[in-house]
Amino acid sequence: MSSSASSSAPRARDSWSGQTGFLLAAIGSAIGLGNIWRFPGVAYSNGGGAFLIPYLVALVFVGIPMLWLDYAVGHKFRGSPPWALRKIIGGGEFIGWFQTFVCFVIMVYYGAVLAWGVQYTIYSMNAAWGDDPTTFFTETFLQVVPGDTFSWAPAWAVMIPLTLVWILVLFVIGRGLSKGVEAANKVFLPLLVILFLALVVRALFLPGATEGLNAFFTPNWAALADPKVWLAAFAQIFYSLSVGFGIMLTYASYLQRRSNLTGTALVAGFANSSFEILAGIGVFSAVGFMAHQGGVSVSEVEGLSGPILSFVTFPKIISMMPGGPIFGVLFFSSLVLAGVTSLLSLLQVVSGGLQDKFGWSPARSALVLGVPATVISLLLFGTRSGLNNLDIVDNFINSIGVVSSAIMFAVLCAVAGPRLGVLRAHLNSVSSVKVPRAWEPLVGIVIPVVLFIMMAMSIVDLLTNGYGKYPSGYVLIFGWGSVAVALIASLVFTLIPWKHRPVDARATVAEILDRDNDETPVTEGDAQ
Ligand code: PFF
């Protein structure tokens, strides 16, 4: 809270060209790798058709309310997480940076999975994996070393596309929000929908598709009594909607003053879940075909989730199918398109944070964030330990980093500064769908408690059983280490004094001057 904040001239903040640009980008962020490779397997192993019940409950009672909170804070305070949360209460900036660095950690490995997708789009054309996709994936392509060793040796087939992915996304981010992120989403998202629909239609006509769909949708009602199934549904919604760790907050901060926040959140939330269910239909039709060809039942098919589903099971299916190369290109290019728009949203959080705090241009922020991100990404995920590092970091940053940042964020909004009542009033003052009063205890108490239970269970499990087959030192460095790095970096960035005050492009001069006099956290009286 220093006076140095007003020492440099305010730099105009970018904004979306309109509500549609924002909506497309928000949907583009939500629809990502999680929809295609995570959801079908999670749903299948947590009750099949019955999973849709906890899943929809989680969407309506956790996903959408958290999305509303993200939108409210981002839009009201018009800043990236460090700036917006600092406006709530001085110390909130730390939580804002924590969200930002969680995004940083995610993006360095998320880019690697995109690089795999790029390479597999090419491999699909001639089924380069031959007749053993499992060995091809781990030994020929990733050249992965055993989990108890570590290697810095490059896996060139990953390094090269990974470098290209970074150049592309940094270029887009460097162009600024409307010319970069918005323009990219306007092309990539419709393209994704067209390609993916073509893929699903093709899959539905495969012999055996019905058996696959039956396996996917047949409800196992007993699963509803299992709390783990409910927790899996909450976790999936969180991951899939990208709520509670700065992404949607950042995107909403670039909205025009009069924007329909709650209605847009509903559209984004349901669009994401519809795509997710569509992905389940496509994936399980294809899996049904595979079972049919092998003369086995779907329950006997292995490898139905995570990297193995996309990079081993799908190649097997592609090889069996007439017109396989076209199906393969559709599948892997969809994966890449879905992932790119999510990766851009992760990058925009970090880039927006740097722009707000230091007054840098988008191009400069892209460079400052891009160099370390690319180097870390290549060294840790483009090398022969890449798959192991990715597996550990992904698990820890999601089950601890993302969840803890969402808990701290919700609690902060509930107890400090303007409180949830003011945020609800803000949402209702600009939106079509009105937020009911019950939203406040839901977001301020129920959701943080559920998330806390979820996180505590993961932590106890990790402390007692370790993670996977990796040695504990390895898990300590990459798993706990990735969370610790995010915490330390957040502390350092919080301690750096503000050189600049973010100002949005649509503010009048009077507003800019007014805001320069307004260094204090917002209070209840600030309600709109
Ligand atoms: N929601 C996106 C996805 O489903 O892939 C983006 C994303 C969310 C990426 C959370 C990574 C993550 F941890």
Residues whose N, C-alpha, C, O or C-beta is under 5 A from the ligand:
A	BS01	PFF	S29 A30 I31 G32 L33 G34 N35 I106 Y239 S240 L241 S242 S342
